[in-house]
């Protein structure tokens, strides 16, 4: 495949924040936690479809550490979700910033009672509550939450962010003088060269990656003295960083690339924007990250890349050399503490006559236009700019059921609509049909779907393998740790599972009154706690549990229990 690159003039000059090491934004914030700050993730670190927008602070593998307000302010938002940030709290401060604390386990009483009242009002565990400045004011160092492992968290920790209150753009928390021990320089692992517009690297049409090793304090290519090229090219660097007392791979703060000591490219992780964060998929080497988990930052800016982390006054970072002299590409990469690593590579023009052939296809998906394609059994519709580059369209039916659309290694900026034709044998079950993604481990992931005139359609965020499925079986509800002969004292526990489309809603009523229950998708447990917010008197009570899956199949369990 030929990497094509459009050249353009930059006219937007980004306003970079002050130098991290010498000019901090604000030094009045205290630490959000009462133990030393050891990080498992930092701001700007590469993730699957986004840059990490905060700090992941270790909590020694435990939950329930006290979380402190970093400055005076008020609670502006509380979010309770099974996914993403899990239980999270947002505090607005007078200086124009908002602090965010995520993956929490619980809140102190003055906050907990407010969110519980709202959950009972909405009769839902998952809620988002917006608050004004009069509802829950907090003082600096006041306990506002306790650490946990909720949402899309892989282990106990605090995800901590600082955002501009007005724009909600996340800002690097290290700019606010939080002390994180770091005396380790970034580790440069590989350097990659990308031929552009039909050119070659070392006589190859494809991008070429080379292992980097450290020699006399400078990273060089292992067993490669120089790189040859036949025309314009881009460069990328696979680099990670480590904080003291941590084995977790983190991101770097700044990357600069020079050609013969002239600065050609510069990026810095001071501030991000949620509206453009998905453009990480064209900033990083998408294939290297998703297939090998290599952290390549491309040091040339794609024309569809809207990220504001670059110094665009330097141009787009593409290297143009027209003479036959030997030249030097140099990287200077720093972490926030100022620890620095340098890499140097010699390059020289190789004016060969090799022509790299372009991909040919009868059908194309164009990146700058709406695309609608219909084939037997399916149709797709992509909005304009859903793609970063125009790509040849291809598909394949596998086993007459599974549709493979394009290549999963092609990143998407926006979702597209996939519609699949419902077979006549499924017509009577149209409301139970959904589009399922079949991942690389053959796992079924429900991508939902709406039925209209014989088609089931859904918004899809990536290319891959998809199949129409029908779910007619309701969830299964099981009582745990329960006996009719024994009274319960602290809680009721259930296990709720669903075989296909997945649990969507659940409700519990005691004596025909709705009560809050907490579900965990990790272990399929539903717990009804008997606490001050759900006071159940001693004696005999009736209970009804309802579980509804995503295709609206409903199951119900009724029983009586004795509270002691």
C-alpha positions in Angstrom: 0.0 0.0 0.0 1.3 3.5 -0.9 1.1 6.1 1.8 -0.1 9.3 0.2 0.4 12.6 1.8 -1.2 15.9 1.0 0.8 19.0 1.6 -0.9 22.1 2.9 -0.2 25.4 4.6 -0.8 25.8 8.3 -2.5 29.0 9.3 -3.5 28.2 12.8 -0.9 28.9 15.4 -1.7 27.0 18.6 -1.2 28.6 22.0 1.2 26.3 23.9 1.1 26.3 27.6 4.1 27.5 29.5 7.2 25.3 29.9 6.4 22.6 32.3 9.6 22.5 34.3 9.9 26.3 34.9 6.4 27.8 34.8 3.6 25.9 36.5 0.0 27.0 36.0 -1.0 26.9 39.6 0.7 25.7 42.7 -2.1 26.0 45.2 -3.7 22.6 44.6 -3.0 19.8 47.2 -2.7 16.1 46.3 -6.0 14.3 45.8 -4.8 11.4 47.9 -3.0 11.1 51.2 -0.3 8.6 50.1 2.7 9.3 47.8 1.8 9.7 44.2 3.0 6.6 42.3 1.6 6.5 38.7 0.5 3.6 36.5 -0.6 6.0 33.7 0.1 9.6 32.8 -1.4 12.4 30.7 -1.1 11.9 27.0 -0.3 8.3 27.1 -1.4 6.3 24.0 -4.5 4.3 24.5 -6.8 2.3 22.1 -8.8 5.1 20.6 -7.8 8.1 22.7 -5.0 9.8 24.6 -5.1 9.3 28.3 -6.5 12.5 29.8 -5.3 12.3 33.4 -3.1 10.5 35.9 -3.7 7.0 37.1 -2.6 7.0 40.7 -1.8 3.7 42.4 -3.6 2.8 45.6 -1.5 -0.1 46.6 -3.9 -2.6 45.1 -6.6 -1.6 47.7 -9.8 0.4 47.7 -11.3 2.9 50.1 -8.4 5.4 50.4 -9.7 8.9 51.2 -10.0 11.3 48.3 -9.5 15.0 49.1 -10.7 18.1 47.4 -7.5 19.7 46.0 -8.9 23.2 46.5 -12.1 25.0 47.7 -15.0 24.6 45.3 -18.3 22.8 44.8 -19.4 19.5 43.5 -20.7 20.2 40.0 -21.3 16.6 38.8 -21.7 13.1 40.1 -21.7 10.2 37.6 -22.6 6.6 38.4 -21.9 4.1 35.5 -21.0 0.5 35.0 -18.5 1.6 32.3 -16.0 4.4 31.7 -15.2 6.3 34.8 -17.5 4.2 37.0 -18.4 6.2 40.1 -17.0 9.7 39.5 -17.2 13.2 41.1 -16.4 16.6 39.6 -15.4 19.6 41.6 -15.4 23.1 40.2 -12.8 25.5 41.6 -12.7 29.4 41.7 -9.6 29.5 39.5 -11.4 28.2 36.4 -10.4 24.6 36.7 -12.4 21.4 37.5 -10.9 18.4 39.2 -12.2 14.9 38.3 -11.9 11.8 40.5 -12.9 8.5 38.9 -13.3 4.7 39.6 -14.5 5.5 43.1 -16.1 3.1 45.5 -18.4 5.4 47.6 -18.9 9.0 48.9 -19.1 10.5 52.4 -22.6 10.9 53.8 -23.2 14.5 52.7 -22.6 13.6 49.1 -23.9 10.0 49.2 -27.3 11.0 50.4 -27.7 13.5 47.5 -26.8 10.9 44.8 -29.0 8.2 46.5 -32.0 10.6 46.5 -31.5 11.2 42.8 -31.1 7.4 42.1 -34.4 6.8 43.9 -36.0 9.7 42.0 -34.9 8.2 38.7 -35.3 4.6 39.9 -32.0 3.7 38.3 -28.5 2.9 39.6 -26.8 4.6 36.6 -27.3 8.3 36.7 -25.6 11.6 36.0 -26.4 14.4 38.4 -25.5 18.1 37.6 -25.4 20.5 40.6 -25.0 24.2 41.1 -22.7 25.9 43.5 -25.2 26.0 46.3 -25.8 22.3 46.7 -22.6 20.7 47.8 -19.7 23.2 48.6 -16.4 21.6 49.6 -13.3 23.0 51.3 -9.7 22.2 50.4 -8.6 18.9 52.0 -12.2 17.8 52.7 -12.8 14.1 52.1 -15.1 13.9 49.0 -14.9 10.3 48.1 -13.1 6.9 48.6 -11.0 5.2 46.0 -12.3 2.1 44.2 -12.3 -0.1 41.1 -15.6 0.8 39.4 -16.3 1.3 35.7 -13.8 0.3 33.0 -11.0 -0.2 35.6 -8.6 -3.1 35.5 -7.5 -2.7 39.1 -7.9 -0.5 42.1 -6.6 3.0 41.4 -7.6 6.7 41.1 -8.1 8.2 37.7 -7.5 11.9 38.3 -8.0 14.8 35.9 -7.9 18.6 35.8 -10.0 20.3 33.2 -10.7 23.8 32.1 -14.2 24.4 33.6 -15.5 26.5 30.7 -14.2 24.4 27.8 -13.9 21.0 29.6 -10.6 20.5 27.9 -8.3 18.3 30.1 -5.0 19.8 31.1 -1.9 17.9 32.2 -2.2 17.7 36.0 1.6 17.7 36.4 1.5 21.4 35.4 0.0 22.0 38.8 3.0 21.0 40.8 2.0 17.6 42.0 5.1 15.8 43.2 5.8 12.5 41.3 9.3 11.0 41.7 10.9 10.6 38.3 14.6 10.2 37.5 14.3 7.9 34.6 14.7 8.9 30.9 12.3 7.8 28.2 13.1 4.5 26.5 13.4 4.7 22.7 12.7 1.2 21.4 12.2 1.5 17.6 12.3 4.1 14.9 10.2 3.8 11.8 10.4 5.4 8.3 7.4 5.9 6.2 7.8 6.3 2.4 5.3 8.8 1.0 3.8 9.3 -2.5 5.2 6.2 -4.0 8.7 6.5 -2.7 10.9 3.8 -1.0 12.8 3.3 2.2 15.8 1.0 1.8 14.4 0.0 -1.6 11.1 -1.1 -0.1 7.7 0.4 -0.8 6.4 -0.4 2.7 7.2 1.5 6.0 10.3 0.0 7.7 10.9 -0.2 11.5 14.3 -0.5 13.0 15.3 -1.5 16.6 17.0 1.3 18.6 19.8 0.6 21.1 21.7 3.0 23.4 25.3 3.6 22.6 27.4 6.2 24.5 24.3 7.9 25.8 22.6 8.2 22.4 20.1 5.8 20.8 21.1 4.6 17.4 19.8 1.9 15.0 20.8 -1.6 15.8 23.0 -3.1 13.0 22.0 -0.4 10.6 24.4 2.4 9.7 22.1 4.5 7.6 18.7 4.7 5.9 18.2 5.3 2.2 15.2 6.9 0.7 14.0 7.9 -2.8 11.8 10.8 -2.0 9.7 12.5 0.8 9.3 10.4 3.9 8.0 10.6 7.5 9.5 9.3 10.7 7.9 7.8 13.8 9.4 6.8 17.1 8.3 4.0 19.5 9.0 5.4 22.9 7.7 4.8 26.5 8.6 6.3 29.8 8.7 4.9 33.4 8.3 6.8 36.7 10.4 5.9 39.7 9.1 2.8 41.7 6.9 1.7 38.8 7.1 -0.9 36.0 4.1 0.6 34.1 4.7 1.9 30.6 3.7 5.6 30.5 3.8 8.3 27.8 6.3 11.1 27.2 5.8 14.8 27.6 7.5 16.2 24.5 9.0 15.0 21.2 11.2 17.1 18.9 12.6 15.9 15.6 15.5 17.7 13.9 16.9 17.5 10.4 20.6 18.5 10.6 19.9 20.3 13.8 17.0 22.3 12.3 13.8 21.7 14.2 11.2 20.1 11.8 8.6 18.7 14.2 7.5 19.4 17.8 4.7 18.0 20.0 3.9 18.6 23.7 1.3 17.1 26.0 0.0 20.1 27.8 -3.7 20.0 26.9 -6.1 17.8 25.0 -9.6 18.2 23.5 -12.2 15.4 23.8 -13.7 16.5 20.5 -10.5 15.6 18.6 -9.1 12.9 20.9 -10.0 10.1 18.5 -7.5 11.6 16.1 -4.9 9.7 18.1 -5.6 6.9 15.5 -3.9 8.9 12.8 -1.2 10.4 15.2 0.0 7.0 16.3 0.9 4.0 14.1 -2.5 2.4 14.4 -1.5 -1.0 13.1 1.6 -1.2 15.3 -0.4 -0.3 18.4 -3.3 -2.6 17.9 -1.4 -5.6 16.6 1.8 -5.4 18.6 1.1 -2.7 21.3 4.1 -0.7 20.1 3.9 3.0 21.0 4.8 4.8 17.8 4.3 8.5 17.6 4.3 9.7 14.0 6.4 12.9 13.6 4.6 14.0 10.6 1.1 15.5 10.6 -1.7 14.0 8.5 -3.9 16.5 6.8 -7.0 15.2 8.6 -5.3 15.4 12.0 -7.0 18.1 14.1 -5.1 17.6 17.3 -3.7 20.7 18.9 -0.6 19.2 20.4 1.8 20.3 17.6 3.8 23.4 16.9 2.3 23.8 13.4 4.5 26.8 12.6 7.2 24.3 11.8 5.1 22.7 9.0 3.9 19.1 8.8 7.1 17.3 9.7 7.5 15.6 6.3 11.2 15.3 5.3 12.2 16.5 1.9 15.9 16.1 0.8 16.9 16.6 -2.8 20.7 16.4 -2.6 22.9 13.3 -2.4 24.7 14.3 0.8 24.4 12.4 4.1 22.0 13.9 6.6 21.0 13.3 10.2 17.6 12.8 11.8 17.7 13.6 15.5 15.1 13.0 18.2 15.1 14.8 21.5 12.4 13.3 23.8 11.6 14.4 27.3 9.3 13.4 30.1 7.6 16.0 32.3 10.5 16.0 34.8 12.9 17.0 32.1 14.7 13.6 31.8 15.9 13.5 28.2 16.7 10.8 25.6 18.3 11.5 22.2 18.3 9.3 19.1 20.3 9.9 15.9 20.0 8.3 12.5 21.9 8.9 9.3 19.9 9.1 6.0 20.9 9.5 2.4 19.0 9.9 -0.9 18.9 6.8 -3.1 17.7 8.0 -6.6 16.5 4.6 -7.8 14.0 4.2 -10.5 11.8 1.8 -8.6 8.1 2.7 -8.9 5.7 1.6 -6.1 2.4 0.7 -7.7 -0.8 2.1 -6.3 -3.7 0.1 -5.0 -6.3 -0.5 -7.7 -10.0 -1.1 -7.1 -13.3 -0.8 -8.8 -14.9 0.6 -5.7 -13.5 3.2 -3.2 -14.6 4.7 0.1 -13.6 8.3 -0.2 -12.5 10.2 2.9 -13.9 13.6 1.8 -17.4 12.4 0.7 -20.4 10.5 1.9 -20.2 6.8 0.9 -23.1 4.5 0.4 -22.6 0.9 -0.9 -25.3 -1.8 -1.2 -24.5 -5.4 -1.9 -26.6 -8.6 -1.6 -27.6 -8.9 2.1 -26.1 -5.7 3.4 -25.4 -2.0 2.9 -23.1 0.5 4.5 -23.3 4.3 4.8 -20.3 6.4 5.9 -20.6 10.1 6.5 -18.1 12.5 5.0 -14.8 12.5 6.9 -15.5 9.2 8.6 -12.2 8.0 7.1 -8.8 9.5 7.4 -7.8 8.3 3.9 -9.6 7.0 0.9 -9.5 3.2 0.8 -10.4 0.4 -1.6 -13.7 -1.2 -0.6 -13.8 -4.9 0.0 -16.0 -7.4 1.8 -16.4 -11.2 2.2 -19.2 -13.4 3.4 -17.9 -16.2 5.6 -20.0 -19.3 6.2 -22.9 -17.5 4.6 -23.6 -15.8 7.9 -20.6 -13.7 8.9 -19.9 -10.5 7.0 -16.3 -9.3 6.9 -16.2 -5.6 6.1 -12.8 -4.1 5.1 -9.9 -4.5 7.4 -9.9 -3.9 11.2 -6.5 -2.2 10.8 -8.1 0.8 9.1 -9.0 3.4 11.7 -12.3 5.4 11.6 -12.9 8.9 12.8 -16.7 8.6 12.9 -19.2 5.7 13.2 -20.9 4.4 10.1 -24.3 2.7 9.6 -24.3 -1.0 8.8 -27.6 -2.5 7.6 -28.1 -6.2 7.2 -31.0 -7.9 5.5 -33.3 -9.9 7.7 -34.0 -13.4 6.3 -37.5 -14.6 5.8 -37.0 -17.2 8.6 -36.3 -14.3 11.0 -39.2 -12.0 9.9 -41.4 -12.9 12.8 -38.6 -12.2 15.2 -37.6 -8.8 13.9 -37.7 -7.1 17.3 -35.3 -9.7 18.7 -32.7 -9.4 15.9 -29.5 -7.4 16.4 -26.1 -7.0 14.7 -23.3 -8.8 16.5 -19.6 -8.1 16.1 -17.5 -11.3 16.2 -14.1 -10.3 17.6 -10.7 -12.0 17.1 -11.4 -14.4 20.0 -14.8 -15.4 18.4 -16.6 -13.5 21.2 -20.0 -12.1 20.4 -20.4 -8.3 21.1 -23.9 -6.9 20.8 -23.9 -3.8 18.5 -27.7 -3.4 18.8 -29.9 -2.6 15.9 -33.2 -1.1 14.8 -35.5 -2.8 12.4 -37.1 -1.0 9.4 -38.6 -2.5 6.2 -36.7 -5.8 6.3 -33.4 -4.3 7.4 -31.6 -4.2 10.8 -29.3 -1.2 11.1 -26.8 0.0 13.7 -24.1 2.5 14.1 -20.7 0.8 14.0 -17.4 2.3 15.1 -14.9 -0.1 13.4 -14.5 -2.4 10.5 -14.5 -6.1 11.2 -16.7 -9.2 11.2 -20.5 -8.9 11.8 -23.4 -11.2 11.9 -27.2 -11.0 12.4 -28.4 -12.8 15.5 -31.7 -13.3 17.3 -32.1 -13.4 21.0 -35.4 -14.8 22.4 -34.2 -16.0 25.8 -34.6 -13.9 28.8 -31.9 -13.4 31.5 -31.5 -16.0 34.2 -32.0 -14.8 37.9 -30.5 -16.9 40.7 -30.7 -16.3 44.4 -27.4 -16.6 46.3 -26.8 -17.3 49.9 -30.5 -17.6 50.6 -32.7 -20.0 52.4 -36.4 -19.7 53.3 -35.6 -21.1 56.7 -32.9 -18.5 57.5 -33.4 -14.8 57.9 -31.2 -12.2 56.2 -29.7 -9.2 57.9 -27.5 -7.1 55.7 -28.3 -7.7 52.0 -29.9 -9.7 49.3 -27.6 -11.2 46.6 -28.5 -12.5 43.1 -26.7 -13.7 40.1 -28.1 -12.4 36.8 -26.7 -13.7 33.5 -27.8 -13.4 29.9 -26.8 -15.7 27.1 -26.5 -13.3 24.1 -27.6 -9.7 23.8 -26.6 -8.8 27.4 -28.3 -7.4 30.5 -29.8 -4.0 29.9 -32.0 -3.1 32.9 -32.8 -4.5 36.3 -35.1 -3.6 39.1 -35.9 -4.7 42.6 -39.1 -4.1 44.6 -39.5 -4.9 48.3 -43.1 -4.8 49.4 -43.9 -3.2 46.0 -41.6 -0.3 46.7 -38.6 0.2 44.3 -35.2 -0.1 46.1 -31.7 0.6 44.9 -29.6 -2.4 43.8 -26.0 -2.5 42.6 -25.0 -4.7 39.6 -21.5 -5.7 38.7 -20.8 -6.9 35.1 -17.5 -8.4 36.4 -19.1 -11.1 38.4 -22.8 -10.8 37.4 -23.8 -10.1 40.9 -26.8 -7.9 41.9 -26.8 -6.8 45.5 -29.5 -5.0 47.5 -27.8 -3.5 50.5 -29.9 -2.9 53.7 -28.3 0.3 54.9 -29.5 3.7 56.2 -30.6 4.6 52.7 -32.7 1.4 52.3 -34.1 0.8 55.8 -36.0 -2.5 55.9 -37.7 -3.4 59.1 -37.4 -6.7 60.8 -40.0 -9.2 59.7 -41.4 -10.9 56.6 -41.3 -9.1 53.3 -42.1 -9.8 49.6 -39.5 -9.2 47.0 -39.7 -9.0 43.2 -36.6 -8.9 40.9 -36.9 -8.0 37.2 -34.1 -8.4 34.6 -34.4 -7.2 31.0 -31.9 -7.9 28.3 -31.0 -5.6 25.4 -33.6 -7.2 23.1 -36.3 -6.7 25.7 -36.6 -10.3 26.9 -37.9 -10.1 30.5 -37.5 -12.5 33.4 -38.9 -12.1 36.9 -38.3 -13.7 40.3 -40.7 -13.4 43.2 -40.2 -14.7 46.8 -40.6 -13.8 50.4 -37.8 -13.3 52.9 -37.4 -12.6 56.6 -35.3 -9.7 57.8 -33.7 -9.9 61.2 
